[in-house]
Amino acid sequence: MPRQTPPARRKTRYAERCAWTHAGPRGYPGAVNRPTYIVEPGGVHSPPSCMTAWALAKIILTLFFWVTPFFWVAGVRADLPAETLGPEPIALADQKPGGELRARLMKNFDRLEEEKYQPHRVFLTNQESNHWPGDTEGRTVLALTLLGQATGRAPRHLDTILDLLPERMNSRGYFGDIAGESVADEQQLASHGWVLCSLCEHYQWSRDPATLELIRGVMKGLVLPARGRFERYPIDPGRREHGGSYSGSLSSRPVDNWFLSTDTGCVLILLDGVVQAYAIEPSPELKTVIDEMIALLDRIDFREVKAQTHATLTGARGLLRYYALTGDTALLKKAQDIFAIYTRHGMTETYENYNWFGRPMHTEPCAVVDAFMVAMELWRLTARPDYLETAHHIYYNGLCAEQRANGGFGCNSCAGADSSGLKVKLDEAHWCCTMRGAEGLARVAQAAYFTLDDSVFVTFYADNEASLRLGNRHLWIRQRSRYPFAGESTIDIQVSSPEQDISLRLFAPSFAENYRVQVNGAPVETSVDHGFVVVPLRPRSGDTVRLTFDLATRWAEPVNAHTIPGLATVRYGPLVLASLDADARVPPDLVVRHTQLNHFDCSGVPMVSVYHLMDATIRETGPERRILFARDGS
């Protein structure tokens, strides 16, 4: 299927969508410039004073592709109870990360534009992909699509990759061999979860009709023909192989007409992509597939079958996405149950993961990204602050510990499972985690602010700028923070229009205390509600809100039920601390002092945070860092 938008034309559109200006059309600093344009054979031009017939026809066609899905989605959401919605994150285009997060995003972006991820290398044969057809291609498109929005930087190779997709797919519109009528390939279905997610994200960003056609092709060619097969998916652990490499392996012989993966349960990855496609174009046939996969989720005992935690969490993301469409509270409860199983039996003491339940061989950043996204969505939908605290822990100790000096992401040991230390196991999982790390970083940037009615939720403290909309009101703010090393954050209000009362809600985690708020240098009265310090405010341009708090030092009991008994971690605010001395003993009465960067003095014992900013010494040949200690100092 030929692309409907030539590469050069699409590149111009990306450049426009990605351009941050300092005097935007809305009249506030840093506005995203979205110029009006009409696509003509010669490129992108301003609208002519006299519209030609072919241009009018093209606009009508474009409106069809834009408006029709909107009404379909509106129909799906018509019965959604208002109380299930919760606060909404701001659009990626309405935020501008700074500081350490921007450094991470840009370094990861650089890595994903190196030769390995360029058009002539990113398309793999079935053998080259280890029988994950479409997986690398889908994850790469997803990463570049989200990075482009999160950073305002135009992806250099995304257009070309998209233009090449149709000719690299088979005659039925998907990657890999044409699926048999009776036998299902678990890894092929799982891979197309990422193909669908990437295409859906790109379509929601670009509204490109050609991308929508690709989504339809995968649905028609691969997903809808799979109806009826999920009921026969083998869940008996005795009939499955449990070996496999870092990237998983496909069985050579079918079981109950399924070629199974050693990444047990990876077929659940498909659910999130299918639900995202369903939100764009719902249909009764697609709903049948979703219902079958949800029934499969209900049948699986994740611990007994030793399921891949990454796939398990991606399945939970699909449940939450479907809950947001249907309002079925059973879906929310199931997602909460899955996350509880994961945190108790699949999460490490550094908030990373066991790659498989019951098999703590290594961590996988893909699962850590999923865990962050599930935790944030559970907070949004339930208002439980413990989920938001968990998201902080996952980001600062899990995801930040796994990003390497080249911007990619690699695997670590499962701290607490069989060792009191943390060590790099694999410098980079370049075939999957480097791309998923991009999604994680983009979602962290987006998670800084949420809005609901007249409330602004500040959920992360970091250097950034953001455009916030509350009905007909608009705020343009800039935040500067020393978190997570100090409890200090300042929010400057650069534009407020019109001037009306709002409720500014500042996250108040349990690992902090003594919250103090000043507005324009004067202390103000506040209250605490559902884990947030609530500041009543009528913001005006030039106002400054300053929050300070003390980060608590404490011993923390293990998060995982299978961690070496009798040991605990040392915490400073959200940070897990570590010693480079394998024989270090930490005094029971903790007195922790932050000295420089990520270095600390713990009652005379030098320590570092597990968090690091792409430290080049964190590699396979680097030292093990001890993170578990006896509380009595022995």
Disulfide bonds with the S-S distance in Angstrom:
none
